[in-house]
């Protein structure tokens, strides 16, 4: 049974709170008593949530995403509203290009104060795939090449820009870039194979 509008909002709020808790966990400190209290509270919460498992109320895929690509795969660990590890990105389409803006927190850290390269790669994979969909060419990733030009800073506004480079038969090539202000941080090229229904 799919969630009602009210339940969807409640589940989204829960995921936002979990995301905030995960972010706090990366720099958490306190006395023995303070940590024991948090430990006990989380144990209680996990037991409460475990009792409600396997009652999934959010769809895996939503073709009626109404221009908000985060609704397309609502539980995606990269872009889903209903996954607490997904970075808070705004993703939209202009003409045939797709853009993503936002920042990454401590839960996405690799090198000190920088986003883990694997997270950047995963975001490219998702946003390039959205670009294929935006051009009515849904496809599966065949290869993904990332060129890291500079470290990607945490807690800093970033902008991903992606565009369709070419299509030949079932092969789709899509490019992307990530900038912090005017600074180019990375580039990507994805080869996608047109999905056969």
N, C-alpha and C positions, 0 to 999 in steps of 0.2 A: 504494500500500500504506500503510495507516494505521499509525501508530506503536504499538509495544507500550507497556505501562505504564512500563517502564524507559526507553524512548526518549522518551516524553512527559515524564518527569521530567527527563531530560537536556536536552531542548529547552527546557523551562521554566527550568531552571537557567541555560542559555546566555542566554536572554532577560533574566533577572534580572541576570546579569553585564554584558550589553550595556547595560542600563538604567543600571546603576551607572557604566559607562564614559562614557555620554552625559552623565550628571549631572556627573561630574568634569570633562568637557571644557569645561563652561561657565565654570569658574573656574580652569582649568589654567594653571600657570606653572612655569618651571624654566630651567635653564641650556641652552645650545645642545646640549650632550652629552646631557642628560636628555631633551630634546624629540626629538632625533634617534633616541634609543633607542626611545622610544614610537612614533615615526613608523615606524621599521623593523619593530617588532613588529606594529603594526597592518597594515602592508602585507603582511607574511607571513600574518597571520591572515585577511585579506580574500582573499588568493589561495587559501588552504586552503578557505575557505567557498565561494568562487566555483566551485570544482571540484565542489561538492555541490549546486549550485543546481538548480532545476526538478525536485526530488524531494520535493515537499511531502508531509508525513506527517501534518499536522493538518487536520482537516475545517474547512470554512468555517462550517458551522452545525451545532449539536448540540442537537436538541430535548430530549434526555435530560440536562438540565442539573442536575437533582437539587437545585433550590433555590439553586444558586450561579450567579447571572446572568452572572458573568464567564466561565462555561463555555459560554454560549449562542452567542456569537460569539467563539470562542477566539483569533482573530487580529485582532480589532478594534483599531484604533489608539486607541480610547477606553477600552475595558474588557477587552480580551483578555489572558489570561495569557501568550500567545505573541507579544506585540508589545512590544518594549522601550520604545516611547515612551508606552505607556498608563500613566496614573497608577495608583498602588497604592490602589485603592478596594475597600472591602468593601461588597457590594451584596446586599440581602436584601429579602424580602417579609414584611410583617405585615398580616394581613387583606387588604384590597384596595390597600394602600399599598406603595410601594417606597422604600427608603432606601439612601443611599450615604454612606459615611464614609471619610475619608482626608485626605491632604494632597498638595500639589503641589510639585515641586522646581524647580530652576533651568531645566531643559529646558522648562518650561511658562511661563517668565517673559515678561511683556509690559512694562508699566511697571515701573520699578525696585521689586524686592521684592514684586511683585504678579503674580497669574496673568493671562495673556493672556485678554482677553474672548472670543476665538474658541474657546479651550479650554473655558471655562465653558459657552459655547453648545453646543459639541459634546457635553459631558457631559450637559447637560440633554436634548438630542435623544435620546441613547442611553437615559438613565434614564426619560424619559417614555415612550419606546417600550416599555421593559421593563414599565412600569406597564400599558400596553395589553395586553401579553401576559399579565401577572398576572391581568387581569380577563377573560381569554379573548376579547380583542378585538384580535388582531394587526392592525396597520395600518401604512400608509406615511405619512411626514410630509408634510403639505400646507403647513403654515406653522408657524413658530416665532417667538415674540415674547419677548425677554428685556428685563427692566427691571433695570439695574444700579444698585443703591442706594448701595453703597459699594465701594471697591476690595477685591478678594479677595486676602488676604495669602498669600504663599508660606510653605511649611514650617510651616503652622498647621493643626490639626485642623478639618475642615469637615464639615458634615452637610447632605446634600440630602434633602428630603422631597418625594415626589410622590404625587398622588392623582387618581383619575378624577373629573372634574367633571360631565360629562354625555355622553350618547350619544343621537343622533337619526339613525335610518336608518343610513347608513354613516359618519356623521361622529362622531368621538370627540374630546372636549375634555379635556385633561389639564393640571393645574396643578402647579407645583413651586416650592420655595423653597430657598435655600441660606443657612445660618447658620454663623457662627463664635461658639460659645457662645450667648449670647442675642441677638447682633447679626445682624439681617437684612442680608445682602449683596446678594442678587438674587432676582428672581422670574421665573417663566417660564410661558407658556401655549402649548401645542402643539395643533394641529389635525391629527388623523390620519384617514385614510380606510381603513375596514375592508378588509383584504386579501381579495380574491376568489381562491379556489383554482382 
